[in-house]
Amino acid sequence: MVSKVLIVDDEPINVKLIEEILEYENDFICKTASNGEEALSILDDYHPDIILLDIMMPGISGYEVCRKIKNDKRYKFAKVLMVSGKAMVEERLQGYEAGADDYITKPFIDDELLAKLKVFSKLKKTEEIDELKTSILQLFSHETKTPLNGILLGSQLILDSPSLPEKITDYARLIKLSGERIHNLVRKILLLSSLRNDRKLSYKSQSVQGYLEELVHQASQNNQKNCAIRVHCPTDFNMNVDWKLFHVAFYAVVDNAIKYSPSEEHIEIEAFSKESGPFFRVTDHGDGLDPAAKEKIFDEFYSKNIENHSKGTALSLAIAREIINLHLGRLTVESNLGQGASFLFTLPPNTVST
């Protein structure tokens, strides 16, 4: 996909130089403006992806042009690279305060300019895709609420009716079960959306051993594979986190371990308080992961086989990582095909409380 570049500079020789650098690059097309007013006047028709904006120009300065662009929601993903012959720190800071994404000095080094343009072109497209994904998730969750309530209520009323044929009852159970699965999906989507919109955490100090005991009890009740859960927490310690959200993240990983383990196999949970901070490991003995899938499984849209996908595991893991990220920690996975998988939780040192 071709990216549109707007070159804003009152010096024709500078404009010509940039055009020559991009002349043989198929990934970019260019348009020029000789001052800030002209640049602003053509934004609406051109919609540039990247703006190379000179600072010192007649009329309004590059700083003011940058502010106007960044304050207009229509161009919120457009990337502005301030251009100047000076390399003063004060000038750079002033550009960043105006909303600039980066800074490049004259005379241009061809490879550096091209590298920056390619990086910011990719970044803009990534941000646009991320917003589109979030919008789709939010739209889906809101548009399904009312019909879902009707499905769940209607199926329950059928099940509560006396003397129904067994076949009708089975159909009603299937409808209710399917409705509950969609309801759970919507609930996860809403949670993921809230996590990505600056959700505030409610911190509380609690014993890790006590929490793990409760978790094992809950997981065992819902464990249809009869997988034993072994906990290794040699020293109890208190942890100050948003326990409601932390449980959502940790339980998602434990549930995932059970789901992909053979029946009656064991799951291992380890918890340690280290100088670097709390450390948790959840290990299963399932089929393991293809190396190419290690990061993809944390993508809310990932499914190994999308046509036959039914459980929504990726969404749960995406939520888990988002929660741990909010706690300034990390959630990663170590795995090899045929050797199970280990999910690792690490949190900052100040998470441990007395």
Steps between C-alpha positions, in 0.01 A plus 500: 500500500638838393553770765435865421769748602442874528819709475461845657798730439548851363838411345449341154844336513405308817173386345683389185753305705232302685310434175817361345559273800146360467490498120579131466315385812175329400369510857460879507331776303564869568323831504658834595405824674718812525362626834285405797178657372523310171573175683192536720282588199579176314481259796131428456534393137838328521485328842877439531638210701827680579575872505857626467459841658761775490515707818604844374261619229333831406162545665417246768786286629533125470426471872160667459418291193587187698270604787211561261547161335527312830193677643285389205359150563476437126880479484571338835697217339702725264869501593680836515879512459639846578781610267770753581862587427559538874547223749444690824343304785268791580369499144439127509313525829285780362411276206405209725289732715314604184418133439771402251572130469866539410766741382741496207779746420626647173696406298318168464670165504305305240492166683402662831210690343373189320534290817299752704229524233464121486486466879235771543299374204483157663423651842209705360346194333542295818325765711214522251454122500507489881227764521292317239529175696393676820206666324384167356517336842305782664238506224452124522462508878243780500296371206463148647380594849126526429463190277710300747267585787208379290674173414597425861165598647299318232700178529470504880122548480478196272710294740275608789186387316359170629431186293705594194622229264861401571609610152367855557675514836828394339464773236428759769811395695709529184361849432568607860852358497582673172354827632711474816814449292425812296420686824840401642666616179327838523602530866863437406486754218364767733771419756775519238365833376493642854856382563618683190325819599704593808318282750594587857633226724368432852804383696473276805755300698435127534685176576618320186472156662144577607410612152651190337304273735175668397599484134576127513163437668315696230693343212448149639122549508496592130764245399330241280830336403588409861836672466685525831626851583826503692606823671856585600524818710790443743460834680172683544501869418244775461442663164340839437305479172149537367407148608173490308680566173808297591272201561344545155848490346639215708188284478494543120850352479419214741178424309699504176750253649218263600333533161811395310622230740423130463236364738626425854833673427632748757537880480781669691476845659813660646516829690808679632587838647828610343708816520379582150137458613232229521538211256234245403520206262209288374616185319295244310599176328298539183610508136690826534516787254649555160775766545320726251190503720663609827410867458193451283309324779482831687326666203124525558432411136731199483371150449698200383206390290257789468233302314471244780586736783257468789653578837632855472827416679694777326260764632551375857877508460486847342307619807751329731797675339319835501432465875862414579619789281278735702684378811829588323587131482551247221318186386702277267500137391773240458416194296616241249286265294430181694641639826212695652500872577603724790334839547712742701366794702748760626402811698696802632686475834268749670211258444619303803348649814564448870 
